Amino acid sequence: AVVSTQSTGELPPWKAASKRQPRPNWMKGLPSRGSLASVEEHLPDLVVRILGISETCPPRRYNNMEQILAQEIRDEGAEWTDYDSDELVVKFRIADSIFDSLIRETVAVFSAIENK
């Protein structure tokens, strides 16, 4: 039995009309087809429109906290890269460790001599 789709108004699957997807809002104003140069030409306007910014927005003003932090970074920057005191502490720790090791070794030698 042949089923008729004519009465329901539907097209058979092999004759289905291609459904063209509408373009998203952010693509409006861009050429549908074209060269890379034409897309590059429209790209800055597209980015501005998507991000919702205007090219005439004033430069950002820094608040007080940012200015204070920036000043502290400039003032204390030299302290962060000054390793002289750290170097001195490490040298003393190594020297103390060597000295303790020598004392223990000396005590062990004298103990061995005394036990003989």
trRosetta pair geometry for C-beta under 8 A, 3 or more apart (Angstrom, degrees):
i j d omega theta_ij theta_ji phi_ij phi_ji
4 7 5.6 67 113 -2 111 99
5 8 5.7 -61 -162 44 59 105
5 10 4.9 -80 -178 78 112 87
5 11 6.8 89 120 -161 136 9
5 12 5.3 162 28 -68 148 71
6 9 7.9 39 178 -70 32 28
11 15 4.5 -116 174 96 113 99
11 16 5.5 156 92 -95 117 45
11 17 6.5 107 25 -18 157 81
12 15 5.0 66 59 24 81 101
12 16 7.5 -106 99 -46 40 72
13 16 5.6 -16 -153 -30 38 115
23 27 4.5 -110 173 82 111 125
23 28 6.5 140 106 -71 121 63
23 32 7.5 -112 -75 -105 141 94
24 27 5.0 89 63 5 79 104
24 28 8.0 -118 103 -26 48 77
25 28 5.8 -32 -163 -7 44 115
26 46 6.9 80 170 -163 89 95
26 49 6.9 157 -142 108 76 111
26 50 5.4 43 -140 -92 125 98
27 30 5.2 -76 -170 34 67 122
29 42 7.0 171 125 -156 91 130
29 45 7.5 -95 125 117 137 129
29 46 7.8 -177 83 -85 113 85
30 39 7.1 38 -163 -122 114 72
30 42 5.2 153 -114 120 81 156
30 46 6.6 25 -69 -81 118 129
31 34 4.0 36 108 -16 143 136
31 38 5.2 -10 24 140 145 134
31 39 7.3 -107 49 -73 101 65
31 42 7.2 175 2 -12 83 149
34 38 3.8 -52 141 61 138 145
34 39 6.5 162 83 -41 106 79
35 38 5.2 102 56 3 73 96
35 39 7.4 -137 101 1 43 86
36 39 5.7 -56 -152 38 38 110
36 40 6.1 38 151 -20 70 107
37 40 5.6 -54 -144 38 31 112
37 41 6.4 40 152 -29 63 103
38 41 5.5 -47 -151 26 33 118
38 42 6.9 17 156 -6 63 106
39 42 6.2 -68 -153 44 33 99
39 43 6.3 54 149 -52 67 98
40 43 5.4 -32 -144 0 34 124
42 45 5.7 -64 -166 46 59 111
42 46 5.8 63 140 -29 84 108
43 46 5.5 -59 -146 35 32 115
43 47 6.4 32 160 -20 68 103
44 47 5.8 -54 -148 34 32 110
44 48 6.4 31 155 -17 65 106
45 48 5.7 -55 -149 38 32 112
45 49 6.2 30 154 -18 66 109
46 49 5.7 -58 -147 38 29 110
46 50 6.2 27 157 -18 67 107
47 50 5.9 -53 -141 37 29 108
47 51 6.1 14 164 -5 65 113
48 51 6.4 -66 -142 47 23 100
48 53 5.8 -99 -150 71 69 80
48 54 7.0 68 -174 -116 114 28
48 55 6.2 -31 -123 -50 144 88
49 52 7.5 25 178 -72 29 41
53 57 6.0 -70 -172 -11 91 141
54 57 5.2 127 66 -41 81 87
58 61 7.9 8 120 -34 114 92
62 66 4.4 -117 -168 84 102 131
62 67 5.5 119 125 -53 124 86
62 70 7.9 -12 -174 -9 154 140
63 66 5.4 97 56 10 68 102
63 67 7.4 -132 102 -3 36 92
64 67 5.7 -61 -153 37 34 111
64 68 6.3 32 154 -20 70 105
65 68 5.7 -53 -148 35 33 111
65 69 6.3 30 156 -16 66 107
66 69 5.8 -54 -144 39 31 110
66 70 6.2 33 156 -21 64 107
67 70 5.8 -54 -146 36 30 112
67 71 6.4 30 155 -19 63 106
68 71 5.8 -58 -152 36 30 110
68 72 6.4 29 152 -18 65 106
69 72 5.7 -53 -146 36 33 111
69 73 6.4 36 155 -22 65 103
70 73 5.7 -52 -150 33 31 113
70 74 6.7 30 152 -16 63 104
71 74 5.8 -55 -152 37 33 110
71 75 6.2 28 153 -16 68 109
72 75 5.7 -57 -142 41 32 109
72 76 5.7 1 169 5 70 115
73 76 6.6 -66 -129 51 21 90
73 77 5.9 48 162 -59 60 99
74 77 6.0 -33 -145 -6 22 120
76 79 5.0 -49 -166 35 69 118
76 80 6.4 73 139 -28 83 97
77 80 5.8 -55 -155 29 36 113
77 81 6.9 8 158 2 67 108
78 81 6.4 -72 -151 49 33 95
78 82 6.0 40 153 -37 70 111
79 82 5.6 -52 -139 24 32 116
82 85 7.1 46 126 9 98 94
83 86 4.8 -59 -161 49 69 116
83 87 5.5 78 137 -32 87 100
84 87 5.7 -56 -147 34 27 113
84 88 6.5 28 155 -20 63 105
85 88 5.6 -52 -149 34 34 113
85 89 6.5 36 153 -20 65 103
86 89 5.7 -53 -149 34 33 111
86 90 6.4 31 154 -17 66 106
87 90 5.9 -56 -150 37 31 110
87 91 6.4 32 153 -20 65 106
88 91 5.7 -54 -148 35 31 112
88 92 6.5 29 155 -16 65 105
89 92 5.9 -57 -151 37 30 108
89 93 6.4 30 153 -20 65 107
90 93 5.7 -54 -147 36 32 112
90 94 6.4 31 156 -17 65 105
91 94 5.9 -56 -149 37 30 109
91 95 6.3 29 154 -18 65 108
92 95 5.6 -55 -144 39 32 112
92 96 6.2 34 156 -20 67 106
93 96 5.8 -53 -146 37 29 111
93 97 6.3 31 154 -20 63 107
94 97 5.6 -55 -147 36 31 113
94 98 6.4 30 155 -17 65 105
95 98 5.8 -54 -147 37 31 109
95 99 6.2 30 154 -19 65 109
96 99 5.6 -56 -144 39 30 112
96 100 6.2 31 156 -19 65 105
97 100 5.8 -51 -145 35 29 110
97 101 6.4 30 154 -19 62 107
98 101 5.7 -56 -150 37 31 113
98 102 6.3 31 153 -19 65 106
99 102 5.7 -53 -148 36 31 111
99 103 6.4 32 153 -20 64 104
100 103 5.7 -53 -148 35 32 111
100 104 6.4 31 155 -17 65 105
101 104 5.9 -54 -148 37 30 110
101 105 6.3 29 154 -18 64 109
102 105 5.7 -56 -146 39 30 112
102 106 6.2 32 155 -21 66 107
103 106 5.7 -55 -146 37 30 111
103 107 6.3 30 155 -19 65 106
104 107 5.8 -55 -148 37 30 111
104 108 6.3 31 153 -20 64 106
105 108 5.7 -54 -149 35 31 112
105 109 6.5 31 153 -19 65 104
106 109 5.7 -53 -149 34 32 110
106 110 6.4 27 155 -13 66 106
107 110 5.9 -56 -145 41 31 107
107 111 6.1 34 154 -22 65 108
108 111 5.7 -54 -145 36 29 113
108 112 6.5 31 154 -20 63 105
109 112 5.8 -55 -151 34 31 111
109 113 6.5 30 152 -18 65 105
110 113 5.5 -52 -146 36 35 112
110 114 6.2 34 155 -19 67 107
111 114 5.8 -55 -145 38 30 111
111 115 6.3 28 156 -19 64 108
112 115 5.9 -57 -146 36 29 109
112 116 6.9 32 154 -26 62 103
113 116 6.1 -56 -157 24 33 111
